[in-house]
Amino acid sequence: MTAGHLIAKLNEALGWELRAINMYAHYAAYIRGIHRLQLEPHFTAEANESMVHSNIVRSAIVKLGGVAVTERNQTPIEHVSSYLDMLAESLKTEIKAAEVYGELMVMIEEAGDAELLDSIEQIYLAEVRSVEELRRLAE
């Protein structure tokens, strides 16, 4: 594996984080009804968490000598009005992000960068927790 492959995968993760920032901010603004009391803060917190994750990933790309993407992943963000649909769309995003970070961990472990592995593992675990939380919220 080359540094270029690792940078490309980090950029894929960054694109998903940038998409998540937009999606969660959008859903926080559009959630209505009684579910707004719980889900607006949840979506806002997830947008903030994605901002933190994007900063970590961006810094790793720079450290490796790469150029970080500035565009989000192009998977459409569905404008929905049902809280269940918002949770379902959020779950799809978190599952994909966890998948990308899982692939990244394998690549970083092969590269032998313990510091980067620790950072990415922390993000991966946060994504896995988000998947489980969203599954419970959507029940």
N, C-alpha and C positions, 0 to 999 in steps of 0.2 A: 504494500500500500504506500502511495506517495502522499506527501503533504498536500498536494493538489486535491486528492480524493477526500482527505479529511476536511479541508477547507470547503469543498463542495457540499459535503454532508452537513457541516456547521452552517453554511448558508441556507441549506434546506430547512434546518431547525429554526434559523433566524426568520425565514419567510413565514413559517407557521406561527412563530411568536408575534410577528407584526400583524398577521391576519387575526390572531386571537385578541390582540389589543383592540382592533377595530370592531370585531364581532361582539366582544363583551361590552364595550362602550355603547354600541348600538342597542344591544338588548337591555342594558341598564336604563337607557333613555326611553325605551318603548314598552317596558313591562308595565302592565296595568292591573287594577283590581287588588284584591286582598293579597295576592302573591307578591305584589310589589314590596310589601313590608320586609319580606325575607330575601327576595331574589334581586332587588336593585342593589343592596349592599354586597350580595354575593357576586353579582356580575362585575361590579365596580372593583371589588377586591381581586377578582380573577384578571381583570384588565391590568391592574397595578402589578400583580405577580408576573404577568407576561412581559411587562415593561422591564422588570428586574431581570427576568430570564434573558430577554433580548440583549440587555447590556452585558451580561456575562458572556453570552455567545459571541457578541460583536467584539468584545475585548479579546477573546480567544482567537478569533479570525485575524485580528490585527497583530497579536503576538506571533502568530504563525506566518506573518508576512502576506496575508491575503487581503482581498478587497471585499468588504461586507456588502451584502445586498441592501438596497434601500426600499425595495418593493415587497409587498406582502405576497404570500402564496396566493396564486390566482384562483384557487377553489372558491366558487361563489359563496358569499355570505347571504344566507336566505333571510329575507325580511319576513318574519312571521309575527302573528299577534298572540298566539296561544303560548302560555308559559310552558306547556308540555313540549311543544314544537321547539321552543327556545332551548329547553334542556336537552332535547334529542340532538339538535344541531351542535350544542356545546359538547355533548358526549362524543360525537363523531370527531370533533376537532381534538379533544383531549386524547382519544384513542390513537389518532394519527400522530400526535406530538409524542406520546409515550413510545410509539413504535420507532420513530426517528431517533429519539434519544437512546433507546435500547440499542439500535444499530450503531450509533455514535460511540457508545461505551465500549463495544467490541473493537471498533477501529482504534480508539484511543488506548485501550489496553495493549493492543498489538504494537502501537507506536511507543509505548512505555512512558507516557507522560502522566505521572501519578497526580500531580497538582490539577491538571485539566480533568483527569478522570474523576477526581473527587468533586469538582464543581459540576460536571455533567451528571454524575450520579445523584447529586442532591436535586437537580432539576428533574431528572427522571423519576425519582421517588415522589416529588411534588405532583408530577403529571399522573402517576399511578394513583395517588391519593385523590386527585381531582376526578379521575375516572370512577372510582368507587363512590365518591360523594355524589356525583351526578347520577349514577345508577340508582342510588338510594332516593334522591330527590325526585326522580322521574317515576318511581313506583306508585 
